[in-house]
Amino acid sequence: MSRVAAALWVGLALAACRSSLVEFGIQPAPGTATANPVPAASNEARSPTAEAPADLRYAVVWVGQGLAVRQPAGITSSEVALLPADQRGIGVTGQSTFLGSSTWLEIFLPEGGTGWVNGYNLTEDVSPEAFCQDPRPIDLANRFILALQGESGLELAQLASPKRGLIIRHDWWNPEVIAELGSLPLLFQDSTELNWGISRDSGIPIIGSFAEVILPQLLDVFPIAPSFSCNRIATGNTAEEVAWPAEYTNLNFISFHRAAPSPSSLNWRSWALGIEYVNGSPYLAVLVQYRGEI
């Protein structure tokens, strides 16, 4: 499929889905470990220069059992509250402080009062309904496909979350591999071997560069027009559980599904693109793969 054709069918598919929203459903997933990140390089131009306006609402992300609220800021301070992993509608006071490499934000507690949380565990709160009606993910998905097909790391860097870079999971139950923002311009050329987790069937580690391991499996979804879903993961014939990881519960996503060649075949593949809003604009934050037992 040509790059122009890929962009056209994605735009049409996403536009069609906005008129008929897919039900938002999240299933629990096991815990995650973080693999060694791709080596980072400087990319100060894409780093956020200021916190988002205080009137925005936030949601909890990247936590297991809950997000500890502390007073004052800092991991050694007293815990004054625990926000559940699916907490949304969090207001901030506008106060922030840097501690080491982390930014801590002061928030309003649901029951009253204030406390501090690590800003890494907050994301701008965009409802599933608003997300599926937003036309901007159409452009984001189109540009992502073109960046893959053209192996353009510079373009990919423009699409990735300025807050997190790009987080990739070879399978939804495998650990995260973090491609930091500064590494993305050279991601397609980087030969660094990374540990993407293990093969479920054999238990053998999945080792290789992004170009060797992940890129072919991403491109495998797009030889013909795949099906598209908003906040839902389409699958083929499978005996395995399929889940959007629990730590991303409040992160919206779009998914692409390449069907198996026959109903009885297990040779299907899907990719989910987790989208994070930073200062009101959508960025690509997470890539998660789903596949049949082949």
C-alpha positions as a Python dict, from the first residue, in 0.01 Angstrom:
ca = {
    (1, 'M'): (0, 0, 0),
    (2, 'S'): (137, 346, -87),
    (3, 'R'): (193, 609, 181),
    (4, 'V'): (-80, 831, 37),
    (5, 'A'): (-327, 543, 25),
    (6, 'A'): (-246, 445, 383),
    (7, 'A'): (-313, 799, 500),
    (8, 'L'): (-639, 815, 309),
    (9, 'W'): (-789, 494, 446),
    (10, 'V'): (-686, 577, 802),
    (11, 'G'): (-848, 919, 775),
    (12, 'L'): (-1168, 772, 637),
    (13, 'A'): (-1180, 494, 894),
    (14, 'L'): (-1125, 725, 1189),
    (15, 'A'): (-1375, 979, 1061),
    (16, 'A'): (-1637, 707, 1023),
    (17, 'C'): (-1579, 580, 1375),
    (18, 'R'): (-1639, 924, 1526),
    (19, 'S'): (-2001, 901, 1419),
    (20, 'S'): (-2048, 573, 1606),
    (21, 'L'): (-1845, 557, 1926),
    (22, 'V'): (-1706, 223, 2036),
    (23, 'E'): (-1784, 127, 2394),
    (24, 'F'): (-1494, 201, 2629),
    (25, 'G'): (-1386, -113, 2815),
    (26, 'I'): (-1074, -188, 3020),
    (27, 'Q'): (-966, -527, 3150),
    (28, 'P'): (-712, -577, 3429),
    (29, 'A'): (-356, -670, 3344),
    (30, 'P'): (-65, -803, 3548),
    (31, 'G'): (217, -581, 3674),
    (32, 'T'): (489, -455, 3449),
    (33, 'A'): (866, -425, 3464),
    (34, 'T'): (1076, -173, 3274),
    (35, 'A'): (1343, -298, 3037),
    (36, 'N'): (1661, -110, 2963),
    (37, 'P'): (1573, 212, 2778),
    (38, 'V'): (1706, 315, 2439),
    (39, 'P'): (2004, 546, 2500),
    (40, 'A'): (1887, 906, 2510),
    (41, 'A'): (2023, 1211, 2334),
    (42, 'S'): (1957, 1580, 2393),
    (43, 'N'): (1630, 1713, 2255),
    (44, 'E'): (1561, 2023, 2459),
    (45, 'A'): (1347, 2180, 2188),
    (46, 'R'): (1068, 1927, 2250),
    (47, 'S'): (1079, 1937, 2629),
    (48, 'P'): (779, 2103, 2796),
    (49, 'T'): (866, 2454, 2911),
    (50, 'A'): (579, 2495, 3157),
    (51, 'E'): (308, 2307, 3335),
    (52, 'A'): (-40, 2304, 3182),
    (53, 'P'): (-294, 2562, 3311),
    (54, 'A'): (-425, 2497, 3660),
    (55, 'D'): (-788, 2477, 3541),
    (56, 'L'): (-722, 2151, 3353),
    (57, 'R'): (-829, 1825, 3512),
    (58, 'Y'): (-598, 1527, 3543),
    (59, 'A'): (-624, 1149, 3572),
    (60, 'V'): (-401, 890, 3741),
    (61, 'V'): (-172, 681, 3516),
    (62, 'W'): (119, 439, 3548),
    (63, 'V'): (32, 306, 3891),
    (64, 'G'): (-69, -37, 4017),
    (65, 'Q'): (-276, -23, 4336),
    (66, 'G'): (-302, 355, 4365),
    (67, 'L'): (-120, 689, 4370),
    (68, 'A'): (17, 809, 4702),
    (69, 'V'): (-52, 1175, 4787),
    (70, 'R'): (214, 1322, 5015),
    (71, 'Q'): (264, 1630, 5231),
    (72, 'P'): (501, 1796, 5163),
    (73, 'A'): (633, 1689, 4820),
    (74, 'G'): (878, 1398, 4808),
    (75, 'I'): (876, 1019, 4832),
    (76, 'T'): (993, 1027, 5194),
    (77, 'S'): (714, 1262, 5308),
    (78, 'S'): (402, 1147, 5492),
    (79, 'E'): (127, 986, 5287),
    (80, 'V'): (-196, 1181, 5340),
    (81, 'A'): (-418, 1003, 5084),
    (82, 'L'): (-420, 726, 4825),
    (83, 'L'): (-590, 790, 4491),
    (84, 'P'): (-727, 481, 4311),
    (85, 'A'): (-570, 384, 3979),
    (86, 'D'): (-884, 490, 3791),
    (87, 'Q'): (-918, 832, 3960),
    (88, 'R'): (-1014, 1112, 3720),
    (89, 'G'): (-1111, 1477, 3750),
    (90, 'I'): (-814, 1577, 3964),
    (91, 'G'): (-762, 1952, 4002),
    (92, 'V'): (-423, 2114, 4058),
    (93, 'T'): (-342, 2426, 4255),
    (94, 'G'): (-87, 2548, 4001),
    (95, 'Q'): (204, 2492, 4239),
    (96, 'S'): (490, 2263, 4133),
    (97, 'T'): (840, 2181, 4246),
    (98, 'F'): (1138, 1989, 4106),
    (99, 'L'): (1286, 1714, 4322),
    (100, 'G'): (1578, 1536, 4158),
    (101, 'S'): (1459, 1446, 3807),
    (102, 'S'): (1088, 1456, 3897),
    (103, 'T'): (828, 1730, 3890),
    (104, 'W'): (582, 1722, 4179),
    (105, 'L'): (241, 1887, 4150),
    (106, 'E'): (16, 2009, 4427),
    (107, 'I'): (-340, 1878, 4382),
    (108, 'F'): (-678, 1929, 4543),
    (109, 'L'): (-789, 1617, 4727),
    (110, 'P'): (-1141, 1487, 4648),
    (111, 'E'): (-1232, 1497, 5018),
    (112, 'G'): (-1083, 1845, 5068),
    (113, 'G'): (-740, 1985, 5136),
    (114, 'T'): (-429, 1954, 4922),
    (115, 'G'): (-132, 1725, 4875),
    (116, 'W'): (154, 1651, 4638),
    (117, 'V'): (199, 1379, 4374),
    (118, 'N'): (468, 1291, 4123),
    (119, 'G'): (369, 1455, 3795),
    (120, 'Y'): (476, 1144, 3601),
    (121, 'N'): (168, 969, 3740),
    (122, 'L'): (-78, 1230, 3613),
    (123, 'T'): (-208, 1280, 3262),
    (124, 'E'): (-453, 1535, 3127),
    (125, 'D'): (-805, 1399, 3174),
    (126, 'V'): (-979, 1347, 2840),
    (127, 'S'): (-1299, 1144, 2852),
    (128, 'P'): (-1332, 844, 2618),
    (129, 'E'): (-1626, 1013, 2445),
    (130, 'A'): (-1436, 1338, 2387),
    (131, 'F'): (-1132, 1148, 2266),
    (132, 'C'): (-1324, 947, 2005),
    (133, 'Q'): (-1482, 1269, 1875),
    (134, 'D'): (-1151, 1459, 1853),
    (135, 'P'): (-1032, 1484, 1489),
    (136, 'R'): (-666, 1539, 1580),
    (137, 'P'): (-583, 1171, 1643),
    (138, 'I'): (-665, 1118, 1273),
    (139, 'D'): (-369, 1331, 1175),
    (140, 'L'): (-155, 1171, 1445),
    (141, 'A'): (-232, 818, 1316),
    (142, 'N'): (-169, 918, 954),
    (143, 'R'): (165, 1075, 1037),
    (144, 'F'): (265, 776, 1248),
    (145, 'I'): (204, 534, 960),
    (146, 'L'): (399, 756, 721),
    (147, 'A'): (688, 782, 970),
    (148, 'L'): (700, 402, 993),
    (149, 'Q'): (689, 349, 618),
    (150, 'G'): (951, 616, 556),
    (151, 'E'): (1159, 510, 860),
    (152, 'S'): (1169, 874, 965),
    (153, 'G'): (1286, 908, 1321),
    (154, 'L'): (1262, 1286, 1302),
    (155, 'E'): (893, 1265, 1218),
    (156, 'L'): (835, 1005, 1489),
    (157, 'A'): (1000, 1233, 1745),
    (158, 'Q'): (751, 1506, 1658),
    (159, 'L'): (460, 1273, 1732),
    (160, 'A'): (584, 1129, 2062),
    (161, 'S'): (482, 1255, 2403),
    (162, 'P'): (716, 1535, 2514),
    (163, 'K'): (651, 1413, 2868),
    (164, 'R'): (742, 1044, 2825),
    (165, 'G'): (896, 979, 2485),
    (166, 'L'): (763, 654, 2335),
    (167, 'I'): (686, 349, 2548),
    (168, 'I'): (672, 18, 2357),
    (169, 'R'): (544, -324, 2463),
    (170, 'H'): (614, -622, 2239),
    (171, 'D'): (306, -784, 2396),
    (172, 'W'): (60, -631, 2639),
    (173, 'W'): (184, -861, 2916),
    (174, 'N'): (554, -802, 2842),
    (175, 'P'): (744, -515, 3011),
    (176, 'E'): (777, -161, 2885),
    (177, 'V'): (1075, -56, 2679),
    (178, 'I'): (1121, 320, 2689),
    (179, 'A'): (1254, 506, 2386),
    (180, 'E'): (1340, 842, 2532),
    (181, 'L'): (1249, 1148, 2330),
    (182, 'G'): (1606, 1234, 2236),
    (183, 'S'): (1671, 883, 2098),
    (184, 'L'): (1378, 881, 1853),
    (185, 'P'): (1540, 1066, 1558),
    (186, 'L'): (1786, 775, 1520),
    (187, 'L'): (1557, 495, 1638),
    (188, 'F'): (1528, 327, 1296),
    (189, 'Q'): (1908, 323, 1252),
    (190, 'D'): (2002, 236, 1610),
    (191, 'S'): (2142, -120, 1625),
    (192, 'T'): (2136, -140, 2005),
    (193, 'E'): (1996, -476, 2113),
    (194, 'L'): (1714, -442, 2365),
    (195, 'N'): (1526, -692, 2579),
    (196, 'W'): (1158, -681, 2476),
    (197, 'G'): (1048, -952, 2721),
    (198, 'I'): (993, -1322, 2658),
    (199, 'S'): (808, -1538, 2411),
    (200, 'R'): (504, -1678, 2590),
    (201, 'D'): (522, -2017, 2419),
    (202, 'S'): (896, -2085, 2443),
    (203, 'G'): (1004, -1862, 2729),
    (204, 'I'): (1297, -1745, 2516),
    (205, 'P'): (1398, -1377, 2558),
    (206, 'I'): (1310, -1147, 2268),
    (207, 'I'): (1633, -960, 2192),
    (208, 'G'): (1708, -718, 1911),
    (209, 'S'): (1691, -359, 1792),
    (210, 'F'): (1370, -168, 1725),
    (211, 'A'): (1424, -207, 1350),
    (212, 'E'): (1482, -582, 1383),
    (213, 'V'): (1204, -673, 1624),
    (214, 'I'): (930, -409, 1645),
    (215, 'L'): (924, -235, 1307),
    (216, 'P'): (843, -547, 1099),
    (217, 'Q'): (558, -635, 1334),
    (218, 'L'): (418, -282, 1313),
    (219, 'L'): (435, -278, 935),
    (220, 'D'): (269, -621, 923),
    (221, 'V'): (-61, -456, 1022),
    (222, 'F'): (-71, -223, 721),
    (223, 'P'): (-19, -425, 396),
    (224, 'I'): (-396, -398, 343),
    (225, 'A'): (-645, -172, 516),
    (226, 'P'): (-686, -304, 873),
    (227, 'S'): (-992, -247, 1089),
    (228, 'F'): (-988, 47, 1329),
    (229, 'S'): (-1129, 80, 1681),
    (230, 'C'): (-1143, 363, 1934),
    (231, 'N'): (-1076, 254, 2293),
    (232, 'R'): (-1131, -111, 2203),
    (233, 'I'): (-894, -388, 2092),
    (234, 'A'): (-1009, -603, 1802),
    (235, 'T'): (-872, -958, 1799),
    (236, 'G'): (-888, -1278, 1601),
    (237, 'N'): (-923, -1638, 1714),
    (238, 'T'): (-735, -1670, 2044),
    (239, 'A'): (-731, -1869, 2365),
    (240, 'E'): (-531, -1602, 2546),
    (241, 'E'): (-657, -1305, 2748),
    (242, 'V'): (-644, -972, 2565),
    (243, 'A'): (-629, -662, 2785),
    (244, 'W'): (-536, -297, 2776),
    (245, 'P'): (-275, -280, 3056),
    (246, 'A'): (-432, -173, 3386),
    (247, 'E'): (-174, 98, 3451),
    (248, 'Y'): (-299, 273, 3135),
    (249, 'T'): (-665, 262, 3242),
    (250, 'N'): (-711, 640, 3207),
    (251, 'L'): (-513, 662, 2882),
    (252, 'N'): (-721, 664, 2563),
    (253, 'F'): (-608, 459, 2267),
    (254, 'I'): (-682, 372, 1907),
    (255, 'S'): (-611, 27, 1766),
    (256, 'F'): (-552, -131, 1427),
    (257, 'H'): (-627, -495, 1355),
    (258, 'R'): (-501, -710, 1068),
    (259, 'A'): (-727, -1012, 1041),
    (260, 'A'): (-607, -1368, 997),
    (261, 'P'): (-624, -1513, 643),
    (262, 'S'): (-897, -1758, 750),
    (263, 'P'): (-1139, -1780, 1046),
    (264, 'S'): (-954, -2077, 1195),
    (265, 'S'): (-609, -1921, 1159),
    (266, 'L'): (-427, -1767, 1454),
    (267, 'N'): (-216, -1546, 1230),
    (268, 'W'): (-368, -1210, 1323),
    (269, 'R'): (-210, -899, 1473),
    (270, 'S'): (-325, -577, 1638),
    (271, 'W'): (-145, -269, 1766),
    (272, 'A'): (-289, -18, 2013),
    (273, 'L'): (-165, 341, 2014),
    (274, 'G'): (-199, 505, 2356),
    (275, 'I'): (-256, 879, 2317),
    (276, 'E'): (-159, 1133, 2583),
    (277, 'Y'): (-263, 1498, 2579),
    (278, 'V'): (6, 1746, 2678),
    (279, 'N'): (-106, 2107, 2716),
    (280, 'G'): (-423, 2015, 2530),
    (281, 'S'): (-259, 1851, 2227),
    (282, 'P'): (-255, 1474, 2156),
    (283, 'Y'): (74, 1286, 2134),
    (284, 'L'): (170, 923, 2090),
    (285, 'A'): (281, 782, 2426),
    (286, 'V'): (243, 401, 2411),
    (287, 'L'): (256, 123, 2151),
    (288, 'V'): (117, -215, 2261),
    (289, 'Q'): (105, -527, 2044),
    (290, 'Y'): (-155, -806, 2044),
    (291, 'R'): (-122, -1120, 1830),
    (292, 'G'): (-241, -1472, 1781),
    (293, 'E'): (-51, -1776, 1903),
    (294, 'I'): (166, -1836, 1597),
}
